[in-house]
Amino acid sequence: MTVEHREILLDGRPVPYLLRRSVRRTLGLRIDQRGLIVGTPLGMGIREVEAFVHSHQAWVLEKLRQRDAHLPGRCFEPVEGACLPLLGEGWIVRLGRGNNQVVWHGTAPEPTLELALRSGADAREVLLRGLQKRGLEVFSHRVEAFCLRLGRPAPPVRLSSARTRWGSCSARSGIRLHWRLLHLPLSLIDYVVAHEVAHLVEMNHSPRFWSVVESLYPDHVAARRQLREAGASLPLI
């Protein structure tokens, strides 16, 4: 796969886009926090690609408008020297060469997150995969710790990207936790984990449920308030 940063004029508006060439067979469009992403088969000419984008101009511009209306701030740019909040600390981003993975240097004088990239790789996607992998490791460990305190077996733990919920618990599928929790201090992560683990005992928000939460996390009222405040300032990746 190769990645190019390009720009196209749509209805008089310059629109940057990410062109991703891969072994896929068809053209595809996607809008996320980064903007417009165009997927194309290897070897397809840029004229054909941009003709396809122009044919979907109205859809692209409307989706970009909707994205901009709901975007609280600028996306985090994974560039050399950028600072990213993780687990309550500021981690410095370093760019290097490697096999498209994140290398964590937590014992350095300042915590450093190295993006070891192949030529032409999308640094943001490598960072996202690395953060989600680290998040799942941290969250699984914390779920196990709180389940041990309740004397219950730890359920499966999965990641979520839900828009409005930090976590969820299901008797069938286990616990899901939003990967962006990794940006927060461990104390706030623990509050969300304690909340979801408590649902293993009470699948509701009754007084008995909150009693279980308090037994696991006594300062849960203050943590809920801090979580609302912290959540509004998290970086977008």
PAMI-6142 format. One line per 5 residues: number of its first residue (from 1); their letters; for each residue y, z, x of N, C-alpha, C, CB. Coordinates in steps of 0.2 Angstrom, whole numbers. Glycine has a CB too. Layout:
BEGIN
NUM	A	Y/Z/X/Y/Z/X/Y/Z/X/Y/Z/X; ...
END
This chain:
BEGIN
1	MTVEH	-6/0/4/0/0/0/6/0/4/0/6/-5; 11/-4/2/18/-4/6/23/-2/1/19/-11/9; 29/1/4/34/3/-1/41/0/2/34/11/-1; 45/-2/-2/51/-5/0/57/-2/-5/51/-13/-1; 63/-1/-2/68/1/-6/73/-5/-7/72/7/-3
6	REILL	74/-7/-14/78/-13/-15/83/-11/-21/73/-18/-17; 87/-16/-22/92/-15/-28/92/-22/-32/99/-14/-25; 93/-21/-38/93/-27/-43/99/-26/-47/87/-28/-47; 102/-31/-50/108/-31/-54/106/-32/-61/113/-36/-52; 106/-27/-65/104/-27/-73/110/-26/-77/99/-22/-74
11	DGRPV	112/-31/-81/118/-31/-85/124/-29/-81/117/-26/-91; 125/-31/-75/131/-30/-71/131/-23/-68/137/-30/-75; 125/-19/-68/124/-13/-65/119/-13/-59/122/-8/-70; 122/-11/-53/117/-11/-48/112/-6/-49/120/-10/-41; 105/-7/-49/100/-2/-50/95/-2/-44/96/-4/-57
16	PYLLR	95/3/-40/91/4/-35/84/5/-38/92/10/-30; 79/2/-34/72/3/-36/67/3/-30/70/-2/-41; 61/6/-32/56/7/-27/51/2/-28/53/14/-27; 50/-3/-23/45/-8/-24/38/-6/-21/47/-15/-22; 33/-5/-25/26/-3/-22/21/-8/-22/24/4/-25
21	RSVRR	19/-11/-17/14/-16/-17/7/-13/-15/16/-22/-11; 2/-15/-19/-4/-12/-18/-9/-17/-21/-5/-6/-22; -16/-15/-21/-21/-20/-23/-21/-20/-31/-28/-17/-21; -17/-18/-35/-17/-18/-42/-16/-26/-44/-11/-14/-45; -18/-27/-50/-18/-34/-52/-12/-36/-56/-24/-35/-56
26	TLGLR	-9/-31/-59/-3/-33/-64/3/-30/-61/-5/-31/-71; 9/-32/-64/15/-29/-63/16/-23/-67/21/-34/-64; 20/-18/-65/21/-12/-69/27/-9/-68/15/-7/-68; 30/-5/-73/37/-2/-72/36/5/-74/42/-5/-77; 40/10/-70/39/17/-72/46/20/-70/34/20/-68
31	IDQRG	48/25/-74/55/28/-73/53/36/-72/60/27/-79; 55/39/-66/54/46/-65/60/49/-62/48/48/-61; 60/55/-60/66/58/-57/69/54/-51/65/65/-54; 65/50/-48/68/45/-43/72/39/-45/62/43/-38; 70/37/-51/73/31/-54/68/26/-56/78/28/-49
36	LIVGT	69/20/-55/65/14/-57/60/13/-51/69/8/-58; 53/13/-53/48/11/-48/44/5/-51/43/17/-47; 43/0/-47/40/-6/-49/34/-7/-45/45/-13/-48; 28/-7/-48/22/-9/-45/20/-16/-45/16/-4/-48; 18/-19/-40/16/-26/-40/10/-27/-35/22/-30/-37
41	PLGMG	6/-33/-37/1/-34/-33/3/-37/-26/-3/-40/-36; -1/-36/-21/1/-38/-14/2/-46/-14/-5/-36/-9; 7/-48/-11/8/-55/-10/12/-58/-15/1/-59/-10; 14/-55/-20/18/-58/-26/25/-58/-23/18/-53/-32; 29/-64/-24/35/-65/-22/40/-61/-26/37/-73/-23
46	IREVE	46/-60/-22/51/-55/-25/55/-58/-31/56/-54/-20; 55/-65/-31/58/-68/-37/54/-67/-43/58/-76/-36; 47/-67/-43/43/-66/-49/44/-59/-51/36/-68/-47; 44/-54/-46/45/-47/-47/51/-46/-51/44/-43/-41; 57/-48/-48/63/-47/-52/64/-50/-58/69/-49/-47
51	AFVHS	61/-56/-59/61/-59/-66/57/-55/-71/57/-66/-65; 52/-52/-69/48/-47/-73/53/-41/-75/42/-44/-70; 57/-38/-70/61/-33/-71/67/-35/-76/64/-30/-65; 69/-41/-75/75/-43/-79/72/-44/-87/77/-50/-77; 66/-46/-87/63/-47/-94/62/-40/-98/56/-51/-94
56	HQAWV	63/-35/-94/62/-28/-97/69/-24/-96/56/-24/-94; 74/-28/-95/81/-25/-93/83/-20/-98/86/-30/-93; 82/-21/-105/85/-16/-110/81/-10/-110/84/-19/-117; 74/-10/-109/70/-4/-108/72/0/-102/62/-6/-108; 73/-4/-96/74/0/-90/81/4/-91/74/-5/-84
61	LEKLR	86/0/-93/92/3/-94/92/9/-98/98/-2/-96; 89/9/-104/89/14/-109/85/20/-106/85/12/-115; 79/19/-102/76/24/-99/79/28/-94/69/22/-97; 83/24/-90/88/27/-85/93/31/-88/91/21/-80; 96/29/-94/101/33/-97/98/39/-100/104/29/-103
66	QRDAH	92/39/-102/89/45/-105/87/50/-99/82/43/-109; 85/47/-94/84/51/-88/90/55/-85/81/47/-82; 95/51/-85/102/54/-82/104/59/-87/107/48/-81; 103/58/-93/106/63/-98/102/70/-98/105/60/-105; 96/70/-95/92/76/-95/91/79/-88/86/75/-98
71	LPGRC	94/75/-83/93/77/-76/99/82/-74/94/71/-71; 97/89/-73/102/94/-72/105/93/-65/99/100/-72; 102/90/-60/105/89/-54/102/83/-50/105/96/-50; 104/82/-44/101/77/-40/94/79/-37/106/76/-34; 90/74/-36/83/75/-34/84/77/-27/79/68/-34
76	FEPVE	79/81/-25/78/83/-18/76/77/-13/73/89/-17; 80/76/-8/78/70/-3/75/73/3/85/67/-1; 68/71/4/65/74/9/66/70/16/57/73/8; 72/72/18/75/69/25/75/74/30/82/66/24; 75/72/36/75/77/42/80/82/42/76/72/49
81	GACLP	78/88/42/83/94/42/84/97/35/89/92/45; 82/93/30/83/96/23/80/103/22/81/91/17; 83/107/18/80/114/17/77/114/10/85/119/18; 71/116/9/67/116/3/65/123/1/61/111/3; 67/126/-5/65/133/-6/57/133/-8/69/136/-12
86	LLGEG	53/137/-5/46/138/-6/44/145/-5/42/133/-2; 41/148/-10/39/155/-10/44/160/-8/33/156/-5; 50/159/-10/56/163/-9/59/162/-2/53/170/-9; 57/157/2/60/156/8/63/149/9/55/157/14; 67/147/13/70/141/14/66/137/20/77/141/16
91	WIVRL	62/132/18/58/128/23/61/122/25/51/127/20; 62/121/32/65/115/35/60/109/35/68/117/42; 63/104/32/58/98/32/59/94/39/60/93/26; 54/92/42/54/88/48/49/82/46/51/92/54; 51/76/49/48/70/48/44/68/54/53/64/46
96	GRGNN	38/66/54/34/64/59/29/59/58/30/70/62; 25/57/62/20/52/61/13/55/60/20/47/67; 9/52/56/2/55/54/-1/51/49/3/62/53; -6/55/45/-10/52/40/-8/54/33/-17/54/42; -1/53/32/2/55/25/-1/62/23/-1/49/20
101	QVVWH	1/67/26/0/74/24/5/78/26/-7/76/28; 5/84/23/10/89/24/7/94/29/13/93/18; 11/96/35/8/101/39/13/107/39/8/98/47; 10/113/38/14/119/37/14/123/43/11/123/31; 21/124/45/22/128/51/25/135/49/26/125/57
106	GTAPE	21/139/46/24/145/43/25/151/48/19/148/38; 22/150/54/23/155/60/29/154/65/17/157/63; 32/148/64/38/146/68/44/151/67/40/139/67; 48/151/72/54/155/71/58/154/64/60/153/76; 58/148/61/60/146/55/54/142/51/67/142/54
111	PTLEL	52/144/45/47/140/42/48/133/42/45/143/35; 44/129/44/45/121/44/39/118/40/45/119/51; 41/113/37/36/109/33/37/102/36/38/109/25; 32/99/39/32/93/43/28/88/38/28/93/49; 32/82/37/29/77/33/26/72/39/34/73/28
116	ALRSG	20/72/39/17/67/44/15/61/41/10/70/47; 19/55/42/19/49/38/16/43/41/26/48/35; 13/39/38/11/32/40/18/28/39/5/29/36; 18/23/43/23/18/42/24/15/35/23/12/48; 30/15/32/31/13/26/29/17/20/27/6/25
121	ADARE	27/23/22/24/28/16/30/31/13/20/34/20; 29/33/6/34/36/2/34/44/4/32/35/-5; 39/46/7/39/53/9/39/58/3/46/54/13; 42/56/-2/43/60/-8/36/61/-11/48/57/-13; 32/56/-11/25/56/-14/21/60/-10/22/49/-15
126	VLLRG	21/60/-3/17/64/1/19/71/1/18/61/9; 26/72/0/28/79/-1/26/82/-7/36/79/-1; 26/78/-13/24/81/-19/16/82/-19/25/75/-25; 12/78/-16/5/80/-16/4/86/-12/1/74/-13; 7/87/-6/7/93/-2/9/99/-5/11/92/4
131	LQKRG	14/99/-9/16/105/-13/11/107/-18/23/103/-16; 9/102/-22/4/103/-27/-3/106/-24/3/97/-31; -5/103/-19/-11/106/-15/-10/113/-13/-13/102/-9; -4/115/-10/-2/122/-8/-2/126/-14/4/122/-4; 2/124/-20/3/127/-26/-4/129/-29/7/124/-31
136	LEVFS	-9/125/-29/-15/126/-32/-19/132/-28/-20/120/-33; -18/132/-21/-21/137/-17/-18/144/-19/-21/135/-10; -12/144/-19/-8/150/-20/-10/153/-27/-1/149/-19; -9/149/-32/-10/151/-39/-17/153/-40/-8/145/-44; -22/150/-37/-29/152/-38/-30/159/-35/-34/147/-35
141	HRVEA	-27/160/-29/-28/166/-26/-25/172/-30/-25/166/-19; -19/171/-33/-16/176/-37/-20/177/-44/-9/174/-38; -22/172/-47/-26/173/-53/-32/177/-52/-28/166/-56; -36/176/-46/-42/180/-44/-40/187/-43/-45/177/-38; -34/188/-40/-32/195/-39/-31/199/-45/-26/195/-34
146	FCLRL	-27/196/-50/-26/199/-56/-32/200/-61/-20/195/-60; -36/195/-61/-42/195/-64/-47/201/-62/-46/189/-64; -47/202/-55/-50/208/-52/-48/214/-55/-50/207/-45; -41/215/-56/-38/221/-59/-41/222/-66/-31/221/-58; -42/217/-69/-44/217/-76/-52/218/-77/-42/212/-81
151	GRPAP	-55/217/-71/-62/217/-72/-65/211/-75/-65/223/-75; -62/205/-75/-64/199/-78/-65/194/-73/-59/197/-84; -70/189/-74/-71/183/-70/-65/179/-70/-77/179/-71; -63/176/-64/-57/171/-64/-59/165/-67/-55/170/-57; -55/162/-72/-56/156/-75/-54/150/-70/-53/155/-82
156	PVRLS	-56/144/-72/-53/138/-68/-46/138/-68/-56/131/-71; -43/136/-63/-35/136/-62/-33/129/-61/-33/140/-57; -29/126/-65/-27/119/-64/-19/119/-64/-29/114/-70; -16/113/-62/-9/113/-62/-6/109/-68/-7/109/-55; 0/111/-69/3/108/-75/10/105/-73/4/113/-81
161	SARTR	12/100/-77/19/97/-76/23/97/-83/19/90/-73; 21/102/-87/24/103/-94/31/104/-93/21/108/-97; 35/101/-98/42/101/-98/45/108/-100/45/96/-102; 42/112/-104/45/118/-107/41/124/-106/45/117/-114; 35/124/-102/31/130/-101/29/131/-94/25/129/-105
166	WGSCS	29/137/-91/27/138/-85/20/139/-84/31/145/-82; 16/141/-89/9/141/-89/6/141/-96/7/148/-85; -1/141/-96/-4/141/-102/-11/144/-101/-5/134/-106; -14/147/-106/-21/149/-105/-25/147/-111/-21/157/-104; -31/145/-110/-36/143/-115/-43/146/-113/-36/135/-115
171	ARSGI	-46/148/-118/-53/151/-117/-58/145/-115/-55/154/-124; -56/139/-117/-60/133/-115/-59/130/-108/-60/128/-121; -52/129/-107/-51/126/-101/-48/130/-95/-46/120/-102; -47/136/-97/-44/141/-91/-36/141/-91/-47/138/-85; -34/142/-85/-27/143/-84/-23/137/-81/-25/150/-80
176	RLHWR	-18/135/-84/-14/130/-81/-7/133/-79/-13/124/-86; -5/132/-73/2/134/-70/6/128/-68/1/139/-65; 12/128/-69/17/123/-67/17/123/-59/24/123/-70; 16/117/-56/16/117/-49/23/119/-46/15/110/-47; 29/118/-50/35/120/-47/36/127/-47/41/117/-52
181	LLHLP	32/131/-49/32/138/-48/32/140/-40/27/142/-51; 29/135/-36/29/136/-29/36/137/-26/25/130/-26; 41/135/-29/48/135/-26/50/142/-27/53/131/-30; 47/147/-31/50/153/-33/47/158/-28/48/155/-40; 50/164/-28/47/170/-24/40/172/-27/52/176/-24
186	LSLID	36/175/-23/29/176/-25/30/182/-31/25/179/-20; 35/186/-31/35/191/-36/36/188/-43/41/195/-35; 39/182/-44/40/179/-50/34/174/-52/46/174/-50; 31/172/-47/24/168/-48/19/173/-51/22/165/-41; 19/179/-48/15/184/-50/16/186/-58/15/191/-46
191	YVVAH	22/186/-60/24/188/-67/21/182/-71/31/188/-68; 21/176/-70/19/171/-74/11/171/-74/21/164/-71; 8/173/-68/1/173/-68/-2/179/-72/-1/174/-60; 2/185/-71/0/191/-75/0/189/-83/4/197/-73; 6/186/-85/6/184/-92/0/180/-94/13/180/-93
196	EVAHL	-2/175/-90/-7/170/-92/-14/174/-92/-7/164/-88; -15/178/-87/-21/182/-86/-22/187/-92/-21/186/-79; -16/190/-94/-16/194/-100/-19/191/-106/-9/197/-101; -18/184/-107/-21/181/-112/-28/180/-112/-18/173/-113; -31/182/-107/-39/182/-107/-41/188/-111/-41/182/-100
201	VEMNH	-37/193/-112/-38/199/-116/-36/198/-123/-35/205/-113; -30/195/-124/-26/195/-130/-23/188/-131/-21/200/-131; -26/183/-135/-24/176/-135/-18/176/-141/-29/172/-138; -13/180/-139/-7/180/-144/-1/184/-140/-9/184/-151; 4/185/-144/9/189/-141/11/195/-145/16/185/-140
206	SPRFW	5/199/-146/6/205/-150/8/211/-145/-1/206/-154; 9/216/-148/11/222/-144/5/224/-139/12/228/-149; -1/223/-142/-7/224/-137/-7/219/-131/-14/223/-141; -5/213/-132/-4/208/-127/1/211/-122/-2/201/-129; 7/213/-124/12/215/-119/10/221/-116/19/216/-123
211	SVVES	6/225/-119/3/231/-116/-1/229/-110/-1/236/-121; -5/224/-111/-9/222/-105/-5/219/-99/-14/216/-107; 1/215/-101/5/212/-96/8/218/-92/11/208/-100; 10/223/-96/14/229/-93/9/232/-88/16/234/-98; 3/233/-90/-2/236/-85/-3/232/-79/-9/237/-89
216	LYPDH	-2/225/-79/-3/221/-73/4/220/-69/-5/214/-75; 9/220/-73/16/219/-70/21/223/-74/18/211/-71; 22/229/-72/26/234/-75/34/232/-76/27/240/-72; 36/228/-71/43/226/-72/44/219/-75/46/225/-65; 40/217/-80/39/211/-83/46/209/-87/34/210/-88
221	VAARR	49/214/-90/56/212/-93/61/209/-89/58/218/-97; 62/212/-83/67/210/-78/64/203/-75/68/215/-73; 58/202/-74/55/196/-71/56/190/-76/48/197/-70; 55/191/-83/57/186/-87/64/183/-87/55/188/-95; 69/188/-86/76/186/-86/77/182/-79/80/192/-86
226	QLREA	74/185/-74/75/182/-67/72/175/-67/72/186/-62; 66/174/-71/63/167/-71/67/162/-75/56/168/-74; 70/164/-80/75/160/-84/81/157/-79/78/163/-90; 84/162/-75/89/161/-71/87/156/-65/92/167/-68; 81/158/-62/79/154/-56/77/147/-58/73/158/-53
231	GASLP	74/146/-64/71/140/-66/76/135/-67/68/141/-72; 83/137/-68/88/132/-69/90/128/-63/94/135/-73; 89/132/-57/91/129/-51/86/126/-46/95/135/-47; 80/125/-49/75/122/-44/76/115/-43/68/123/-48; 74/113/-37/75/106/-34/70/102/-38/74/105/-27
236	LI	73/95/-39/69/90/-42/66/86/-37/73/86/-47; 59/85/-38/56/81/-33/52/75/-36/51/85/-28
END
